[in-house]
């Protein structure tokens, strides 16, 4: 299934996901494991909220001074022998990448996991000029074989189980492979070794770029990124412009927050800091290194009080694991490169909330679980509300929804109308209530009752109960006060007599 077909809506894609039992079970299993891992890692570390605030302050400061740190990084990287390119749009970023590949007469490119290259659809562009792009992250390799896009920022193939993966790899191997993790991983490892040795170019993303040294830092667990950055003669790193942090001291904070938030690890298995191409004394590394700094709509958020904090994101995926919507429908239902709460905000924001992406801002319960999970405290739940408001202001609102909200506002703002509406509802629901619940799938009830039942209105609402309680309380207030006064006088008299009439003083 490739649910993010152009022209479909988030509801249509979600419907496909909800009817895919394999997907739902696989996503539920993995996100629950990641959530529990994060919780344990945070509790074991201690002072987690203080570290979250430290991370937030670093990101706020960096984004507020992004032009300074970008220029500092570029100057230092160039001093290290790196070719630094700035790309304002996705088209420019792709053009620069293809030009490097053509200059090197490249036949193949090995890639470590990079959401920016997914954002740019770079594999497709490379194929267009006859360059084979091979994903070397195991999850990315699996979905590349499936012809799909990542379903999760950290675990691209989260929506597949080992039996589905075994089918894909068996077709790739030309023989039946057992659905055993070690056997499947062993096959991919053996095949990719050959690809590493053959590749002309290694291509990576960038977790963090260190402004003070011009270094770029990669986090990984499989070791493939180290192969990508050491074996091929040329390296290209594609980096979102917001990936900057000021210093290695700040990296300590990020290296504490990101692994724990993403996978529950204290530290990723491999953390590589790369400062320029290979030097004469180095045993390995690329002869030539390029870093392409990509804007592609990110600068639109600078100076926007509602969305600038969106650039604080460190791409840990914790908000996806916490989101009740993502945990049910997976990543493809969001229709874009980025999924979950961060995708529901980032995709419309990067593309100026064009009508094509309006609907994914509604793919949220606004419960705030994403904010609680975020290691740098991005208020994604607030941003989703801002997007919904902008959607209506831009004229993309639903007419029935608009009328309904105006009616809701009128009723909720008038106690008499509210009481009348509840009484009408209590009478009208008798047509659809069965055994204390509403199971009808008519009209607006269809979406809710397709997967659960709606509770019926109680015979007596809270407002009616409160009125009775208030009336009973006023009626009983005077007798209760008189009784309490009498009890206190009796207690004081007994104490006085017990003290011999001296009031307790010796």
C-alpha positions as MATLAB code, in Angstrom:
seq = 'XXXXXXXXXXXXXXXXXXXXXXXXXXXXXXXXXXXXXXXXXXXXXXXXXXXXXXXXXXXXXXXXXXXXXXXXXXXXXXXXXXXXXXXXXXXXXXXXXXXXXXXXXXXXXXXXXXXXXXXXXXXXXXXXXXXXXXXXXXXXXXXXXXXXXXXXXXXXXXXXXXXXXXXXXXXXXXXXXXXXXXXXXXXXXXXXXXXXXXXXXXXXXXXXXXXXXXXXXXXXXXXXXXXXXXXXXXXXXXXXXXXXXXXXXXXXXXXXXXXXXXXXXXXXXXXXXXXXXXXXXXXXXXXXXXXXXXXXXXXXXXXXXXXXXXXXXXXXXXXXXXXXXXXXXXXXXXXXXXXXXXXXXXXXXXXXXXXXXXXXXXXXXXXXXXXXXXXXXXXXXXXXXXXXXXXXXXXXXXXXXXXXXXXXXXXXXXXXXXXXXXXXXXXXXXXXXXXXXXXXXXXXXXXXXXXXXXXXXXXXXXXXXXXXXXXXXXXXXXXXXXXXXXXXXXXXXXXXXXXXXXXXXX';
ca = [
       0.000    0.000    0.000;
       1.211    3.497   -0.842;
      -1.350    5.625    1.011;
       0.061    9.068    0.216;
      -1.269    9.182   -3.348;
      -1.567   12.694   -4.708;
      -5.062   14.117   -4.482;
      -6.282   11.933   -1.615;
      -7.321   13.404    1.725;
      -6.007   12.591    5.174;
      -9.350   10.943    5.985;
      -9.102    8.681    2.962;
      -5.518    7.742    3.774;
      -6.382    7.187    7.435;
      -9.259    4.916    6.397;
      -6.795    2.736    4.461;
      -4.467    2.583    7.464;
      -7.234    1.762    9.931;
      -8.247   -1.199    7.805;
      -4.677   -2.512    7.573;
      -4.307   -4.882   10.535;
      -0.609   -5.549    9.857;
       0.172   -1.839    9.872;
      -1.803   -1.058   13.023;
      -0.284   -3.898   15.032;
       3.256   -3.133   13.868;
       2.980    0.598   14.592;
       1.335    0.023   17.969;
       3.964   -2.497   19.060;
       6.954   -0.338   18.126;
       5.653    3.029   19.352;
       4.730    1.525   22.720;
       8.225    0.064   23.025;
       9.808    3.408   22.136;
       7.575    5.324   24.555;
       8.360    3.024   27.457;
      12.064    3.177   26.575;
      12.032    6.964   26.591;
      10.187    7.057   29.911;
      12.679    4.701   31.556;
      15.681    6.552   30.125;
      14.350    9.926   31.294;
      13.606    8.651   34.807;
      17.004    6.979   35.087;
      18.786   10.138   33.937;
      17.051   12.374   36.478;
      16.354   16.123   36.274;
      14.785   15.498   32.879;
      12.703   18.669   32.909;
      15.805   20.744   33.614;
      17.572   19.168   30.642;
      14.533   19.765   28.448;
      14.648   23.436   29.392;
      18.399   23.583   28.683;
      17.767   22.087   25.249;
      14.943   24.518   24.582;
      17.073   27.522   25.517;
      19.924   26.394   23.244;
      17.538   26.005   20.315;
      15.732   29.292   21.011;
      19.037   31.163   21.139;
      20.400   29.515   18.001;
      17.308   30.124   15.874;
      17.072   33.715   17.116;
      20.626   34.266   15.817;
      20.494   31.823   12.919;
      22.090   34.135   10.349;
      25.144   34.648   12.586;
      25.643   30.951   13.319;
      25.081   29.892    9.709;
      27.735   32.324    8.497;
      30.120   31.244   11.261;
      29.600   27.587   10.384;
      30.087   28.202    6.650;
      33.289   30.180    7.221;
      34.769   27.512    9.502;
      33.694   24.634    7.246;
      35.300   26.312    4.222;
      38.461   26.836    6.254;
      38.422   23.055    6.795;
      38.366   22.446    3.044;
      34.611   21.890    2.656;
      32.636   23.202   -0.324;
      29.589   24.923    1.227;
      26.498   25.594   -0.890;
      23.297   27.425    0.041;
      20.030   26.317   -1.596;
      16.975   28.516   -1.176;
      14.564   26.007   -2.723;
      14.259   22.260   -3.200;
      14.912   22.759   -6.923;
      18.227   24.503   -6.193;
      19.292   21.796   -3.725;
      18.593   19.050   -6.254;
      20.370   20.981   -9.007;
      23.518   21.357   -6.906;
      23.488   17.657   -5.961;
      23.069   16.517   -9.554;
      25.808   18.872  -10.757;
      28.272   17.326   -8.289;
      27.246   13.801   -9.333;
      27.698   14.662  -13.029;
      31.029   16.382  -12.412;
      32.292   13.225  -10.708;
      30.770   11.047  -13.445;
      29.118    9.081  -10.698;
      27.364    5.798  -11.383;
      26.212    5.051   -7.836;
      25.571    6.873   -4.573;
      25.326    5.237   -1.136;
      23.175    7.102    1.348;
      22.742    7.114    5.092;
      19.317    8.019    6.460;
      18.345   11.608    5.613;
      14.899   13.149    5.877;
      16.089   16.166    3.860;
      16.867   13.978    0.839;
      13.386   12.461    1.218;
      11.980   15.988    1.327;
      13.799   16.785   -1.928;
      12.861   13.447   -3.613;
      16.546   13.226   -4.450;
      16.661    9.496   -5.206;
      14.193    9.975   -8.036;
      16.200   12.920   -9.379;
      19.439   10.913   -9.302;
      17.772    8.039  -11.147;
      16.757   10.552  -13.809;
      20.419   11.132  -14.739;
      21.347    7.458  -14.536;
      22.802    7.426  -11.009;
      21.790    4.558   -8.727;
      21.016    5.751   -5.176;
      21.208    2.999   -2.559;
      19.796    3.479    0.937;
      22.130    1.821    3.446;
      20.077    2.224    6.618;
      18.259   -1.100    7.051;
      14.814    0.467    7.437;
      15.382    2.814    4.502;
      16.646   -0.072    2.365;
      13.461   -2.029    3.117;
      11.084    0.764    2.126;
      13.207    1.520   -0.945;
      12.578   -2.052   -2.077;
       8.871   -1.596   -1.311;
       8.742    1.634   -3.326;
       7.457    3.547   -0.310;
       8.403    6.592    1.725;
       9.403    6.549    5.438;
       6.540    6.061    7.871;
       8.547    7.366   10.846;
      11.374    9.883   11.257;
      13.570    7.445   13.189;
      12.268    4.021   12.144;
      11.284    4.295    8.465;
       9.812    0.776    8.198;
       7.867    0.900   11.470;
       4.695   -0.094    9.610;
       6.061   -3.475    8.482;
       6.538   -6.707   10.393;
       9.281   -9.282    9.840;
       7.111  -11.472    7.627;
       6.441   -8.623    5.198;
      10.131   -7.682    5.320;
      11.117  -11.290    4.614;
       8.946  -11.253    1.471;
      10.630   -8.081    0.191;
      14.168   -9.283    0.900;
      13.446  -12.738   -0.511;
      12.429  -11.132   -3.794;
      15.622   -9.059   -3.703;
      17.754  -12.124   -2.935;
      16.119  -14.372   -5.505;
      15.645  -17.036   -2.844;
      13.414  -17.616    0.178;
      14.745  -16.024    3.355;
      13.393  -17.059    6.744;
      11.576  -14.327    8.704;
      14.420  -14.251   11.219;
      15.969  -10.889   12.121;
      19.574  -12.109   12.043;
      19.155  -13.851    8.681;
      17.461  -10.842    7.084;
      19.962   -8.330    8.475;
      22.826  -10.618    7.435;
      21.638  -10.675    3.829;
      21.381   -6.876    3.663;
      24.778   -6.442    5.335;
      26.471   -8.686    2.795;
      24.848   -6.969   -0.173;
      25.586   -3.450    1.046;
      29.282   -4.161    1.577;
      29.641   -4.450   -2.176;
      27.683   -1.233   -2.705;
      29.935    0.704   -0.306;
      33.042   -0.364   -2.229;
      31.535    0.441   -5.631;
      30.011    3.846   -4.826;
      31.472    7.068   -6.183;
      29.635    9.337   -3.739;
      28.529    9.011   -0.120;
      25.474   11.074    0.822;
      24.324   11.883    4.354;
      21.994   14.062    6.311;
      23.095   16.059    9.336;
      21.860   15.755   12.916;
      23.773   18.798   14.140;
      26.260   21.259   12.663;
      28.744   22.869   15.072;
      29.167   26.555   14.263;
      32.391   27.124   16.239;
      34.345   24.434   14.345;
      32.513   23.925   11.050;
      31.912   20.275   11.961;
      28.859   18.155   11.182;
      27.635   15.424   13.544;
      25.800   12.199   12.727;
      23.913    9.931   15.138;
      23.310    6.309   14.104;
      23.067    2.738   15.401;
      24.114    0.584   12.446;
      27.526    1.911   11.391;
      26.385    2.466    7.813;
      26.826    6.242    8.037;
      30.486    5.745    8.950;
      30.918    3.601    5.852;
      29.143    6.239    3.742;
      31.445    8.980    5.058;
      34.744    7.080    4.830;
      34.737    4.764    1.795;
      33.532    6.851   -1.229;
      35.914    9.479   -2.618;
      33.293   12.264   -2.488;
      30.853   13.115    0.307;
      27.710   15.242    0.026;
      25.864   16.271    3.184;
      22.387   17.782    2.863;
      21.495   19.838    5.893;
      18.394   21.733    6.883;
      19.433   25.293    7.696;
      18.113   24.975   11.269;
      20.414   22.055   12.218;
      23.020   24.467   13.663;
      24.107   24.584   17.312;
      26.787   26.975   18.571;
      29.373   24.655   20.160;
      30.439   21.157   21.162;
      29.416   22.086   24.710;
      25.850   22.442   23.402;
      26.208   19.092   21.654;
      26.529   17.449   25.075;
      22.973   18.551   25.860;
      21.627   17.391   22.498;
      23.490   14.081   22.751;
      21.725   13.564   26.074;
      18.243   14.515   24.890;
      18.017   13.060   21.385;
      18.877    9.350   21.922;
      16.791    9.089   25.085;
      13.819   10.763   23.408;
      14.132    8.810   20.156;
      14.882    5.230   21.211;
      15.395    5.230   24.968;
      19.171    4.839   24.584;
      21.673    6.660   26.762;
      23.726    7.247   23.627;
      23.484    6.094   20.052;
      25.927    3.328   19.085;
      27.826    5.653   16.736;
      28.177    9.417   17.030;
      30.496   10.817   14.368;
      31.908   14.318   14.240;
      33.270   15.150   10.771;
      35.413   18.231   10.260;
      36.315   18.498    6.605;
      37.594   15.964    4.036;
      40.469   13.548    4.545;
      43.816   15.062    5.466;
      47.210   13.661    4.481;
      47.652   11.849    7.788;
      44.154   10.339    7.758;
      43.774    6.651    6.939;
      40.341    7.071    5.401;
      37.685    9.610    4.529;
      36.552   11.433    1.383;
      38.928   13.406   -0.772;
      36.219   16.003   -1.402;
      33.340   17.100    0.847;
      30.288   19.203    0.022;
      27.668   20.531    2.444;
      24.401   21.792    0.932;
      22.481   23.973    3.396;
      18.788   23.812    2.493;
      16.138   26.449    3.209;
      13.091   25.187    1.272;
      10.563   27.193    3.289;
      12.286   27.100    6.672;
      13.107   30.817    6.634;
       9.379   31.551    6.297;
       9.062   30.737   10.001;
      11.732   33.194   11.153;
      10.176   36.153   12.915;
       6.778   34.458   13.111;
       5.804   34.435   16.825;
       3.494   31.472   16.283;
       5.819   29.213   14.294;
       9.480   30.165   14.806;
       9.836   27.533   17.546;
       9.035   24.929   14.903;
      12.685   25.262   13.817;
      13.782   24.074   17.277;
      12.938   20.474   16.301;
      15.837   17.998   16.651;
      14.027   15.216   14.689;
      13.869   12.657   17.504;
      10.399   11.367   16.620;
       9.199   11.367   20.248;
       6.051   13.304   19.322;
       5.069   10.566   16.840;
       5.413    7.868   19.482;
       3.252    9.831   21.931;
       0.529   10.900   19.480;
      -2.693    8.825   19.721;
      -3.491    9.642   16.085;
      -0.111    8.537   14.705;
      -0.181    5.363   16.797;
      -3.396    4.314   15.024;
      -2.732    5.346   11.415;
       1.074    5.394   11.004;
       3.024    7.887    8.949;
       1.828    7.476    5.360;
      -1.651    8.765    6.180;
      -0.143   12.238    6.638;
       0.709   12.283    2.935;
       4.059   14.085    3.124;
       7.698   13.503    4.027;
       7.187   14.323    7.705;
       4.459   12.612    9.712;
       2.948   12.765   13.177;
       2.426   16.042   15.050;
       5.647   17.568   13.709;
       4.607   16.677   10.158;
       1.090   18.014   10.658;
       2.637   21.411   11.449;
       5.871   21.372    9.443;
       4.443   20.374    6.063;
       1.814   23.158    5.868;
       4.272   25.658    7.376;
       7.047   24.917    4.883;
       4.580   25.135    2.012;
       2.791   28.221    3.372;
      -0.278   26.196    4.362;
      -1.446   25.734    0.789;
      -4.868   24.133    0.375;
      -3.339   20.751   -0.494;
      -2.075   20.377    3.087;
      -4.861   22.067    5.047;
      -6.463   18.842    6.169;
      -3.493   17.330    8.019;
      -3.678   20.109   10.627;
      -6.943   18.454   11.671;
      -5.257   15.073   12.197;
      -4.829   15.696   15.907;
      -6.808   15.395   19.119;
      -4.968   18.476   20.526;
      -4.271   16.437   23.680;
      -0.808   17.973   24.143;
       0.987   14.601   24.410;
       3.412   15.794   21.718;
       4.456   18.778   23.831;
       5.010   16.609   26.906;
       7.171   14.231   24.846;
       9.209   16.859   22.982;
      12.738   17.155   24.427;
      12.927   20.849   23.490;
       9.332   21.692   24.480;
       7.897   22.739   21.109;
       4.194   23.655   21.622;
       2.964   21.669   18.618;
      -0.585   21.453   19.976;
      -0.801   25.251   20.006;
       0.648   25.454   16.493;
      -2.021   23.074   15.209;
      -4.662   25.444   16.518;
      -2.891   28.378   14.836;
      -2.852   26.466   11.539;
      -6.560   25.734   11.814;
      -7.237   29.405   12.432;
      -5.126   30.443    9.447;
      -6.909   27.872    7.333;
     -10.260   29.493    8.081;
      -8.861   33.009    7.655;
      -7.487   32.008    4.242;
     -10.939   30.909    3.110;
     -10.343   27.157    3.212;
     -12.823   26.496    6.013;
     -15.749   24.094    5.744;
     -19.108   25.845    5.424;
     -20.997   23.302    7.552;
     -18.266   23.449   10.183;
     -18.455   27.244   10.213;
     -22.211   27.236   10.687;
     -21.917   24.555   13.358;
     -19.290   26.482   15.323;
     -21.352   29.667   15.216;
     -24.338   27.735   16.538;
     -22.182   26.119   19.218;
     -20.862   29.537   20.272;
     -24.367   30.978   20.515;
     -25.631   28.077   22.634;
     -22.618   27.930   24.944;
     -22.799   31.688   25.537;
     -26.397   31.613   26.742;
     -27.401   29.500   29.751;
     -31.085   29.356   28.749;
     -30.239   28.225   25.225;
     -27.784   25.696   26.650;
     -30.439   24.256   28.957;
     -32.960   24.125   26.123;
     -30.508   22.410   23.768;
     -29.751   19.740   26.368;
     -33.447   19.039   26.871;
     -33.993   18.768   23.124;
     -31.003   16.441   22.901;
     -32.312   14.253   25.700;
     -35.628   13.881   23.888;
     -34.173   13.505   20.385;
     -31.620   10.871   21.349;
     -34.347    8.385   22.211;
     -34.544    7.582   18.510;
     -30.939    6.322   18.398;
     -30.032    5.260   21.971;
     -29.751    1.534   22.593;
     -28.565    0.137   25.963;
     -27.300    3.519   27.092;
     -25.155    4.206   24.020;
     -25.525    5.772   20.559;
     -24.372    3.366   17.845;
     -25.994    5.039   14.854;
     -23.694    5.944   11.937;
     -25.893    8.651   10.475;
     -24.457   12.037    9.487;
     -21.670   13.353   11.742;
     -21.937   10.267   13.967;
     -20.490    8.061   11.214;
     -16.852    9.016   11.726;
     -16.972    8.506   15.492;
     -19.188    5.437   15.644;
     -17.320    3.529   12.948;
     -14.751    2.550   15.594;
     -16.478    3.225   18.936;
     -19.856    4.210   20.394;
     -20.978    7.623   21.607;
     -22.353    7.832   25.157;
     -25.937    8.989   25.543;
     -26.866   12.167   27.391;
     -27.759   11.413   31.041;
     -31.328   11.835   32.198;
     -30.151   14.503   34.602;
     -27.315   16.816   33.600;
     -24.701   18.338   35.897;
     -26.377   21.746   35.775;
     -29.647   20.253   37.041;
     -27.855   18.311   39.749;
     -25.960   21.419   40.809;
     -29.197   23.400   41.097;
     -30.652   20.735   43.361;
     -27.484   20.536   45.451;
     -27.414   24.312   45.805;
     -31.074   24.419   46.825;
     -30.613   21.617   49.334;
     -27.493   23.244   50.684;
     -29.200   26.573   51.327;
     -32.117   24.837   52.989;
     -29.829   22.889   55.302;
     -27.324   25.662   55.900;
     -29.025   27.294   58.942;
     -29.768   24.030   60.818;
     -26.246   22.834   60.156;
     -24.753   26.111   61.388;
     -26.891   26.013   64.562;
     -25.899   22.396   65.220;
     -22.186   23.156   64.763;
     -22.452   26.167   67.094;
     -24.096   24.067   69.793;
     -21.410   21.376   69.504;
     -18.618   23.942   69.824;
     -20.231   25.518   72.909;
     -20.532   22.075   74.513;
     -16.858   21.257   73.805;
     -15.675   24.600   75.211;
     -17.788   24.148   78.361;
     -16.357   20.656   78.939;
     -12.797   21.952   78.579;
     -13.522   24.807   81.007;
     -14.868   22.454   83.627;
     -11.955   20.085   83.145;
      -9.468   22.936   83.765;
     -11.129   23.839   87.052;
     -12.680   26.948   85.647;
      -9.356   28.726   84.977;
      -9.535   28.469   81.217;
      -6.462   26.172   81.062;
      -4.015   28.662   82.719;
      -1.924   27.518   85.687;
];
